[in-house]
Amino acid sequence: MGEETLVAMPLAPHHHHHARLDALPHHVAPAPLTPLPHQAPPPEPTVAGDNNREENEERDRGVAEPPPPARVARSETTPTPPPVLPAPAAGEEVYYARRMLQGAVLRPPPHLPQPEAPPGLARALSAPAPHGHADDEAEEAGEKQRPAVDRSASANSTAAVVDVASIGRFLRDRRAVLSSAITRRISSLKDPSPPPSPSDTYGVHEIHLPNVKVTVRLKDAIAADAAAEDDIALDDDPGYSFSGGHIKGRVSFFSRSGCRDCAAVRAFFRSSGLPYVEINLDVFPEREAELASRAGAAARVPQIFLNEKLLGGLVVLNSLRNSGEFERRVRDLAGRRCPDSAPRVPVYGFDDEAAAAGEDAMVGVVRVLRHRMPIQDRFVRVKLVKNCFSGADMVDAIVNHLECGRDKAVEIGKELARKHFIHHVFRENDFEDGSQNLYRFLEHDPAVPKYYNFRGSTNDGEPKPAAAVGHRMAKIMLAILEAYASDDRRHLDYSRIAASEEFRRYANLVQELQRADMTALPAEERLPFFLNLHNAMAIHAVIRVGQPGAVDRRPFFSDFQYIVGGHPYSLAAIRNGILRANRRRPYTLAKPFGSNDRRLELAQRRANPLVHFALCDATRSSPIVRFYTTQGVEPELRHAAREFFLHGGVEIDLESRTVHLTRIVKWYSNDFGQDRDILRWVLNYLDPTKAGLLTHLLNDGGPINISYMNYDWSLNV
């Protein structure tokens, strides 16, 4: 195992061996050794004839060689001349020569004294390699192993020798590896690779780094290839269609939510497959000035632009379509890139009016208190209340900061609670002085991870009126439905909604609800506000937590929450606590709001069964998603119920005298009444055919069976 130890033996001149050694380099050719004075000259080797050829053939076939000569021990008293050893065979001379060329270390012949091992590293002496050439054959087969250092061998043992060869071999190997790495690095810096062939890799620049290859596509090449593809596509397609593939220009139009003309323009672009950019002024109000400068102050939406050129409204579009001029203009648009002067695509950002909103007047005091208040966890009513402080601590901090009396400090504390910077840990009062009353900042609420309209910190801006926020929220969500929902509103593209600029504006807007004063919201506007908030939260919940599950629906209906006016609201709390006048959820015993809950002030006075057909929970069996206006919420609710029953909400089998109803009626049967009361109520919202069948069943005096359909919990995607 390891480096071979070779013995320097004289090579007798022979024609056969000279033929093998003439090819060796002169600077490494072995020189004949001079015999020692007391050593007899070696005998001349016998000329190799047929016998020598047979001996070599037997050695090549692996015939065992005679054992190596034994070491001759020296006498301390009477010197004995060393015996004359026979000359090495021809194969052994070639073996020694080849091993010397491989860098082997020469050692004295075995009959001479061997070097003693110094104290330290030593290993057991292995059998000599000559004659058998065993190590040579093992190395040829790839089985030779590096010698291991035997640290337990005795330094004075006669059976141990220094493994100097292994150490030298290791140092030479490390030096060779380092030199090779440096050489490759220098070569890579001095000899760059030749440039690629233009015919094969036009427009591609390759950068070679160690173990890394970076390929960069240049802009000029991309533009040239795109132009070539467009030219080929236009040549191959003489009958141009609006399938949309190769339009370099941009078709854009300004619109508003709920505009019929805008909906007609949008429907035409969709049906023709023409890609377009819609700029909804209800979502991007800062673009109104741009529209006025491009189309005039009296221009009304929709206004269509082909690149930077104004085309006009719906009337002009219909005229150009009928004459074929619109197709010609779009064909010209396909080969011309959109200039920078064209209406730009909406990008992420905040509205100008939102950016201009100032901070709340109490923000300065709040910032000081956030740093000075002793926030800690406390045990109250056998509960661990986290991140709280006492009313006395806040009063002391306000007195020290503003240098006012305690009564004035209490008034400031109540103002902070009214503006929802702080709240009672059990939401029992606004603010009172004392060490037993515990409060916390809004951002320190342990339920903050469930508030999906809360982004790390409280909105410190001056709160906007809840009515204004709700009105703008409805317009943005209506624009989202017009852009990313099917025409019947039964299917929504949630992935495109999540990536849209409209949804980003909605996410920014709902942060305004954190500290909004909900008590200032007029009573007649509360119903549409919470209907729209529920349906918008359902879309947001699908994007953030996924669809409602058929078994575990808590993450969707209960855990997904908004903080509105300082209080948390989930989808279940809005439906059952606000819209159903604080009635129990199906299969539960407790009411959503307790008797001391401040949210009861916003709850409806009575349960209206129509709200169940206005609330969408993002499933296929739920009503379609809608957003309601303040002025016409009651007619809109009745229309929603009629449309729901018209599209599968009720089925009547006259032969079996069975009425198949939606399972929503079963879950909330307390809102509808008994069986016949339910049927009489449903009768008001049926089409004439189904109304006539149900009237016949109710008036003939016979029994009527009510069966409830299975509810499809799959996503309305």
Secondary structure, 3 states (H helix, E strand, C coil): CCCCEEECCCCCCCHHHHHHHCCCCHHHCCCCCCCCCCCCCCCCCCCCCHHHHHHHHHHHCCCCCCCCCCCCCCCCCCCCCCCCCCCCCHHHHHHHHHHHHCCCEEECCCCCCCCCCCCCCEEECCCCCCCCCHHHHHHHCCCCCCCCCECCCCCCCCCEECCHHHHHHHHHHHHHHHHHHHHHHHHHHHCCCCCCCCCCCCCEEEEEECCEEEEEECHHHHHHHHHHHHHHHHHHCCCCCCCCCCCCCCEEEEECCCCHHHHHHHHHHHHHCCCCEEEECCCCHHHHHHHHHHHCCCCCCCEEEECCEEEECHHHHHHHHHHCHHHHHHHHHHCCCCCCCCCCCCCCCCCHHHHHCCECCCHHHHHHHHHHCCCEEEEECCEEEEEEEEHHHHHHHHHHHHCCCHHHHHHHHHHHHHCCCEEECCCCCCCCCCCCCEEEEHHHCCCHHHECCCCCCCCCECCCCHHHHHHHHHHHHHHHHHHHECCCCCCECHHHHHHCHHHHHHHHHHHHHCCCCHHHCCHHHHHHHHHHHHHHHHHHHHHHHCCCCCCCCHHHHHHCEEEECCEEEEHHHHHHHHHCCCCCCCCCCCCCCCCCCHHHHHCCCCCCHHHHHCCCCCECCCCCCCCCCCCCHHHHHHHHHHHHHHHHHEEEECCCCEEEECHHHHHCHHHCCCHHHHHHHHHCCCCHHHHHHHHHHHHCCCCCEEEECCCCCCECC
